[in-house]
Amino acid sequence: MLVYPIPTAVTQARVQLVADQTEKAPPHVIQADVLNVFAAKNEAERHAVAELMETEVNQDLVEQDHVDVKA
């Protein structure tokens, strides 16, 4: 399971959703807010996975460059 801090964009989308729900906004506005929350979450997850893959590739390169010489 991927664990990462909640990005600002996700928090802002959630706040907007709650604000619109509190104001009793029309259903199409609330639906758009829900979609924005999911879009922000998906983007954050994609970014986290790309960052994780980049880190693993860099670690693999470092491990390949390391030569263990035993005397």
C-alpha positions as CSV (number, residue, x, y, z in Angstrom):
1,M,0.0,0.0,0.0
2,L,1.3,3.4,-1.0
3,V,1.5,5.9,1.9
4,Y,2.2,9.6,1.2
5,P,1.1,13.0,2.6
6,I,-2.2,14.3,1.3
7,P,-1.4,16.9,-1.3
8,T,-2.8,20.4,-1.1
9,A,-4.9,20.0,-4.3
10,V,-6.8,17.1,-2.7
11,T,-7.4,19.0,0.5
12,Q,-8.6,22.0,-1.5
13,A,-11.0,19.9,-3.6
14,R,-12.4,18.3,-0.4
15,V,-12.9,21.7,1.2
16,Q,-14.8,22.9,-1.9
17,L,-17.0,19.9,-1.8
18,V,-17.9,20.3,1.8
19,A,-18.5,24.1,1.3
20,D,-20.9,23.4,-1.6
21,Q,-22.7,20.6,0.3
22,T,-23.1,23.0,3.2
23,E,-24.5,25.7,0.9
24,K,-26.9,23.1,-0.6
25,A,-25.5,23.7,-4.0
26,P,-27.2,22.2,-7.1
27,P,-26.5,18.5,-7.7
28,H,-24.4,19.2,-10.8
29,V,-22.1,21.4,-8.8
30,I,-21.6,18.8,-6.0
31,Q,-21.1,16.1,-8.7
32,A,-18.4,18.2,-10.3
33,D,-16.8,18.7,-6.9
34,V,-16.8,14.9,-6.3
35,L,-15.1,14.4,-9.7
36,N,-12.5,17.1,-8.8
37,V,-11.7,15.2,-5.6
38,F,-11.2,11.9,-7.4
39,A,-9.2,13.7,-10.1
40,A,-6.9,15.3,-7.5
41,K,-6.4,11.9,-5.7
42,N,-5.6,10.1,-9.0
43,E,-3.1,12.8,-10.0
44,A,-1.4,12.6,-6.6
45,E,-1.3,8.8,-6.8
46,R,0.2,8.9,-10.3
47,H,2.8,11.4,-9.1
48,A,3.7,9.2,-6.0
49,V,4.0,6.1,-8.2
50,A,6.2,7.9,-10.7
51,E,8.4,9.2,-7.8
52,L,8.6,5.7,-6.3
53,M,9.6,4.2,-9.6
54,E,12.3,6.8,-10.2
55,T,13.7,6.2,-6.7
56,E,13.9,2.5,-7.3
57,V,15.6,2.9,-10.6
58,N,18.1,5.3,-9.1
59,Q,18.8,2.8,-6.3
60,D,19.2,0.0,-8.8
61,L,21.8,2.1,-10.7
62,V,23.7,2.8,-7.5
63,E,23.7,-0.9,-6.6
64,Q,25.0,-1.8,-10.0
65,D,27.8,0.8,-9.7
66,H,28.8,-0.6,-6.3
67,V,31.5,-3.3,-6.6
68,D,32.1,-5.5,-3.6
69,V,35.7,-6.6,-3.6
70,K,36.8,-9.2,-1.1
71,A,40.4,-9.7,-0.4
